[in-house]
Amino acid sequence: MPAVRSESLKTRFPTPLDAWRGRASLFVVFWGYGVLVSSALIAAFVAALYRGDAVTQQILIPVFSVYTAWVLVSVWRCAAPSRTPWTMIAQLLTVAWAGNTLLVAGFLQLRLLETYAGL
């Protein structure tokens, strides 16, 4: 009986590896990993920004960039099995999010470099 229960839990909350392989619900990957976890990472960065903690900011920029790349691939793969308007919208929003992340991370990195250089 525990195996069935474990399988049910895994279906509802897929592992990151399941999402990466496209074996997860697009809804959970998009909203759970894509929106919820990304928002938590952004909140951590904003908190570090207000504290003036440049080291934490420097750590979070590449972490968030790599995480965004993972989310992009995971959403794309989880959307592939079904071709509905919602899956296409999820893919387009994720690509736009990745582009935004690339630009914001680049500008935040430049700002940190100015801080390190004392400008």
C-alpha positions as CSV (number, residue, x, y, z in Angstrom):
1,M,0.0,0.0,0.0
2,P,2.8,2.6,0.7
3,A,4.0,2.2,-2.9
4,V,0.7,3.4,-4.2
5,R,0.6,6.3,-1.8
6,S,4.2,7.3,-2.8
7,E,3.3,7.1,-6.5
8,S,0.3,9.3,-5.9
9,L,2.4,11.9,-4.2
10,K,5.0,11.7,-6.9
11,T,2.3,12.4,-9.5
12,R,1.1,15.5,-7.7
13,F,4.6,16.8,-6.8
14,P,7.1,15.7,-9.5
15,T,10.7,15.6,-8.8
16,P,12.9,18.1,-10.7
17,L,14.3,15.2,-12.7
18,D,10.8,14.1,-13.7
19,A,10.1,17.7,-14.8
20,W,13.4,17.9,-16.7
21,R,12.5,14.7,-18.6
22,G,9.1,16.0,-19.5
23,R,7.3,13.4,-17.3
24,A,5.4,15.9,-15.1
25,S,2.2,17.9,-15.2
26,L,2.7,21.2,-17.1
27,F,0.5,22.9,-14.6
28,V,2.7,21.9,-11.7
29,V,5.9,22.7,-13.5
30,F,4.8,26.0,-14.8
31,W,3.0,27.3,-11.6
32,G,5.0,25.4,-9.0
33,Y,8.5,25.4,-10.2
34,G,8.2,28.3,-12.7
35,V,6.2,30.8,-10.8
36,L,6.3,29.9,-7.1
37,V,10.0,28.9,-6.8
38,S,11.2,31.7,-9.0
39,S,9.2,34.2,-6.9
40,A,11.0,32.8,-3.8
41,L,14.4,33.3,-5.4
42,I,13.5,36.8,-6.4
43,A,12.3,37.6,-2.9
44,A,15.6,36.3,-1.5
45,F,17.5,38.5,-4.0
46,V,15.4,41.6,-3.0
47,A,16.0,40.9,0.7
48,A,19.8,40.7,0.0
49,L,19.6,43.9,-2.0
50,Y,17.9,45.8,0.9
51,R,20.5,44.4,3.3
52,G,23.3,45.4,1.0
53,D,24.6,41.8,1.0
54,A,26.6,41.8,-2.2
55,V,27.9,38.3,-1.7
56,T,24.4,36.8,-1.5
57,Q,23.4,38.8,-4.5
58,Q,26.4,37.5,-6.4
59,I,25.5,33.9,-5.5
60,L,21.8,34.3,-6.4
61,I,22.4,35.8,-9.9
62,P,23.9,32.7,-11.4
63,V,21.7,30.4,-9.4
64,F,18.6,32.1,-10.7
65,S,20.0,32.1,-14.3
66,V,20.7,28.4,-14.2
67,Y,17.3,27.7,-12.5
68,T,15.6,29.7,-15.3
69,A,17.3,27.6,-18.0
70,W,16.1,24.5,-16.2
71,V,12.5,25.8,-15.9
72,L,12.6,26.7,-19.6
73,V,13.6,23.2,-20.7
74,S,11.3,21.5,-18.2
75,V,8.2,23.6,-19.3
76,W,9.0,23.0,-23.0
77,R,9.4,19.2,-22.5
78,C,6.3,18.9,-20.3
79,A,4.2,20.9,-22.8
80,A,5.4,18.8,-25.8
81,P,2.9,15.9,-25.4
82,S,-0.2,18.0,-25.8
83,R,-0.6,20.8,-28.4
84,T,-3.3,23.0,-26.9
85,P,-3.4,26.8,-26.8
86,W,-2.5,26.7,-23.1
87,T,0.7,24.7,-23.7
88,M,1.8,27.2,-26.4
89,I,1.0,30.1,-24.1
90,A,3.0,28.4,-21.3
91,Q,6.0,27.9,-23.7
92,L,5.8,31.5,-25.0
93,L,5.6,33.0,-21.4
94,T,8.5,30.9,-20.3
95,V,10.7,32.0,-23.2
96,A,9.7,35.6,-22.5
97,W,10.6,35.1,-18.8
98,A,14.0,33.6,-19.8
99,G,14.8,36.6,-22.0
100,N,13.8,38.9,-19.2
101,T,15.9,37.0,-16.7
102,L,18.9,37.2,-19.0
103,L,18.6,41.0,-19.3
104,V,17.9,41.6,-15.6
105,A,20.6,39.3,-14.5
106,G,23.1,41.0,-16.8
107,F,22.2,44.5,-15.5
108,L,22.3,43.3,-11.9
109,Q,25.7,41.8,-12.5
110,L,27.0,45.1,-14.0
111,R,25.7,46.9,-10.9
112,L,27.5,44.5,-8.6
113,L,30.7,45.0,-10.6
114,E,30.3,48.7,-10.1
115,T,29.9,48.1,-6.3
116,Y,33.0,45.9,-6.2
117,A,35.0,48.5,-8.2
118,G,33.9,51.2,-5.9
119,L,32.2,53.3,-8.6
